[in-house]
Amino acid sequence: MAFDVSGDAYDRFMGRYSRELAPVFADFAEIGLAGTVVDVGCGSGILTEELAGRLGAEQVAAADPSPLVEACAARVPGADVRKGAAEALPWPDDSFDAALAQLVLHFLDDPVAGLVEMGRVVRPGGVVAASSWNFSEMLLVRTFWQAARSVVPAAPSETLEVASLEGFAELGRRAGLEDVEPAPLEVSSRYESFDELWDSFQLGVGPAGDFCASLDPEQRNAVRDKYRRRIGDPEGSFTLGAEAWALRGRVPS
Ligand SMILES: C[S@@+](CC[C@H](N)C(=O)[O-])C[C@H]1O[C@@H](n2cnc3c(N)ncnc32)[C@H](O)[C@@H]1O
């Protein structure tokens, strides 16, 4: 299972990007210094921690269906952290002022249904916000699947069902949210060496980590070499950029 990993493994692979994204996404979602919020698909709790820093842990709840939820509970003592999926959140209607989902919608079979459920637990007039990778501008993952397909043509990919920022915002409108605003959010991560990057794929995190683990050693080395070439054969440190699409809307009053 792609997220049956330790919080540390998650943080080394994807969490390094989540950490950059969390404050920018929380600002975009208009999370200030008051109110209650739920972090949906909280993973190891990087956004949860950002929210607790603003609002106080007692004002923050979080849910995730994977074992990573335990890392979140340990990271943010005092928050109401529960095992649960976006499609069936374990809280009653109108429980929060806001619901946020960072890098989660592309894992849902039905992202609109997930947004509807987030809206259910938010009071009328409250905020529902989500962000997801624009995979064509997320170099870490895009490069991996390009390299993987050049070695294993049948390799899968990671995509979102929409092809533009406006299409992403449309998911919010289809979920019945009002005043939906989209925004591109830019982040990046610095690696000290190519080995640091490649080692992070060996931790089994997410669909790319899962796929990497399924390769035989020869295939894995071939993907590694293609990857390295695609990012310009870096010697020493380098930075990879990524863009997330975000939407923010209000639950109708
Ligand atoms: C890329 S991680 C993002 C984690 C965290 N939000 C962050 O920003 O670091 C994707 C997360 O979505 C979770 N997830 C997968 N399916 C889900 C579902 N149906 N409902 C809620 N979360 C889900 C995974 O368990 C994983 O923790």
The ligand as a Gaussian input file, in Angstrom:
#p B3LYP/6-31G(d) Opt

LIG

0 1
 C        0.550000      12.920000      -0.989000
 S       -0.143000      12.466000       0.540000
 C       -0.583000      14.055000       1.257000
 C       -0.528000      14.029000       2.750000
 C       -0.616000      15.392000       3.415000
 N       -1.877000      16.042000       3.156000
 C        0.523000      16.285000       2.993000
 O        0.266000      17.353000       2.439000
 O        1.684000      15.894000       3.231000
 C       -1.702000      11.812000       0.122000
 C       -2.483000      11.370000       1.332000
 O       -3.820000      11.076000       0.907000
 C       -4.259000      10.018000       1.692000
 N       -5.440000       9.401000       1.075000
 C       -5.491000       8.450000       0.118000
 N       -6.774000       8.128000      -0.129000
 C       -7.542000       8.921000       0.667000
 C       -8.941000       9.046000       0.902000
 N       -9.812000       8.310000       0.230000
 N       -9.359000       9.924000       1.820000
 C       -8.462000      10.690000       2.509000
 N       -7.130000      10.592000       2.343000
 C       -6.675000       9.726000       1.434000
 C       -3.058000       9.096000       1.801000
 O       -3.185000       8.164000       2.854000
 C       -1.953000      10.115000       2.004000
 O       -1.718000      10.371000       3.358000

